[in-house]
Amino acid sequence: MGKLIVSLSPHAHGTDSVERNMYGVIIALVPALLVSFFYFGLGSLVVCATSIVSCVFFEWFINKFILKSDRLTIRDGSAVLTGLLLGFNLPSNLPIWIIVIGALVAIGVAKMTFGGLGCNIFNPALVGRCFLLISFPAQMTSWPVVGQLGSYLDATTAATPLSVMKTAIKSGDASVLNELPDSLHLLLGNNPMGGAGTIGEVCALALLVGLAYMLWKKIITWHIPVSIIATVFVFSGLLHLANPIYADPLAVILSGGLMLGAIFMATDYVTSPMTYKGQLIYGIAIGVLTVVIRNWGSYPEGMSFAILIMNALTPLINNYVKPKRFGEVIKK
């Protein structure tokens, strides 16, 4: 008989493996990464490279010198993926020392403290991002205008589409929304008149290409990203019909980190529900929370906070939608 190995999640079946799926997600992020280089140039290169190198280093250091483990976990691709996603959630003019702090929090606090890959409760990259947002709000909300390829720390900044939407709600003046770029510019990320947001959210089309690749390779299923995007579209559409100070739903789903979060952050194997029904509940709740925080919260963006809140509720969702065991007799 073969040896039965019981291990921590995420579990892969058949020819799948943790390494294959991690590097598959990294490949899916390549289109958005290339677009970020095209729009932000040096800034994108510095931020992403610093984030990836820092995350890999901290995971190796903690394993080697703190946990005294001989396992070389940096080979599985999870540290590289965390570094890339953290970089995607940062502005392209963020100083290196702040990026390093974010990487330390993502790997050291959100991942390794809980036992490493498969044991973390929250998405590590989002924990790092939210820690930096709360600790360094000025630096984390300074958004460079696209096209400054040779600029890094001295890049010219401007308001993002989400900031414009927030201003319209606070002022009660729907005419403010006329400053928003059209849907095509939001889809492609080319917004020369305003700030573009974080590195990874700049081009919704590139993120959708990544989604198509992951669905094709069966790395993820459609349930979480589609339920999030559909919920935000419907909820925002109802608000727009009720009061024009709320932006139209197409602009809402193409702005900010919605696509990045729905496709690449909320679908994290470890921190999302296991069943399709649970994933739909999870996705709908993230969509509702995102709209609520964006419109009535203190921050223009609510995607990161919504995902982290639902990460905490994932065990409850898994318990609620736990499938019936074969042969189980249900008590009356």
Secondary structure by P-SEA (a helix, b strand, c coil): ccbbbbbccccccccccaaaaaaaaaaaaaaaaaaaaaacaaaaaaaaaaaaaaaaaaaaaaacccccccccccccaaaaaaaaaaaaaccccccaaaaaaaaaaacccccccccccccccccaaaaaaaaaaaaccccccccccccccccccbbbbbbcaaaaaaaaaaacccccccccccaaaaaacccccccccccccccaaaaaaaaaaaaaaccccccaaaaaaaaaaaaaaaaaaaccccccaaaaaaccaaaaaacccccccccccccaaaaaaaaaaaaaaaaaaaccccccccaaaaaaaaaaaaaaaaaaaccccccccccc
